Every structure is written in structure tokens, then in C-alpha cells.
Amino acid sequence: MTSLAFEDFVPGAVSTYGAYKVTREEIVAFASRFDAQPMHLDEAAASTSMLGGLAASGWHTCAMLMRLFADNVLRDSTGMGAPGIDELKWLRPVRPGDVLGVRMTVLEARPSATRADRGYVRFRFEVTNQDGAVVMEQTNSVIFGRRGAGEAA
């Protein structure tokens, strides 16, 4: 039996998790493959960019959030996927050596209008660095299975 289902996500609930250390090698490897811009690849070029130094791609930060969410919430849940992202903001550069955490707020939980076995949970994720500064905000819904759905057949 999984531990987290739709009913466990109460609007207003806040939880924190994660301690993901970002490395220079990981920043450059991700950028080399998916976002080959100088500010993500080379310290010298990055120092003259608007970021003022080597920084992770915003998409890399999204991927790190997904890793933390998967490890700390989805792994032991009835999660069924997500219909997309409602809002995404990159607020501060993520640097080599940063340690990222997540503050997750449940904004809304509503049963599906068409499928009784599931519900939609809308979250606000704030990715923070080791100083507590918010580096990224993301708002989106995730579909979770409901407890007892399908048991009375």
C-alpha cells in the first residue's frame, strides 16, 4: 500500500524537504546537453552575463525540483502524473555548491468531476538555497488516486 493519496493533501498544508547539492560538473553536463548557453557552460563567459557567474539552467533547476518531489512525495504515493505547469518563475541563479530544498504548499485539492478514483492537488513549490532564498517558484497540479476507489465493486 502506498502512503500518500489524494486525501492526504489538505489545502494550506506546508512541508519542506530536500538537501540537493548542486555541482559545477552537473551544471555544465546538463547545459551541454539541453541548454548550451555560455552562462551555463563556461565561468569566463558567465562572469560577463546577466547572471554574473556560472549558473544552472532554469530547466535544470526544474529537473532538480522534480527529483526532490519524486524522492520525497511521489515515490510512495498514488501519483498519476500532471496536466502541466501553471506558472514558473526563475528568481535567482543557482550556483555550484548551492544546496537546494523545497517548500511545498497545498493550494487546492479537488476530486475529479469525471473520474471518482482520482483528484487534483494544486501545489506551489518554492525551491530554496542554503540561505533560505527562493530561487524558483512553480505552481501546478498533480493527479493522485483516491483511497478506497474501486474497492467496492
C-alpha positions, 0 to 999 in steps of 0.5 A: 500500500502506498502512503500518500493519496489524494486525501492526504493533501489538505489545502494550506498544508506546508512541508519542506524537504530536500538537501540537493547539492548542486555541482559545477560538473552537473551544471555544465553536463546538463547545459551541454546537453539541453541548454548550451548557453555560455552562462551555463557552460563556461565561468569566463563567459558567465562572469560577463552575463546577466547572471554574473557567474556560472549558473544552472539552467532554469530547466535544470533547476526544474529537473532538480525540483522534480527529483526532490518531489519524486524522492520525497512525495511521489515515490510512495504515493498514488501519483498519476502524473500532471496536466502541466505547469501553471506558472514558473518563475526563475528568481535567482541563479543557482550556483555550484555548491548551492544546496537546494530544498523545497517548500511545498504548499497545498493550494487546492485539492479537488476530486475529479468531476469525471473520474471518482478514483482520482483528484487534483492537488494544486501545489506551489513549490518554492525551491530554496538555497542554503540561505533560505532564498527562493530561487524558483517558484512553480505552481501546478497540479498533480493527479493522485488516486483516491483511497478506497476507489474501486474497492467496492465493486 
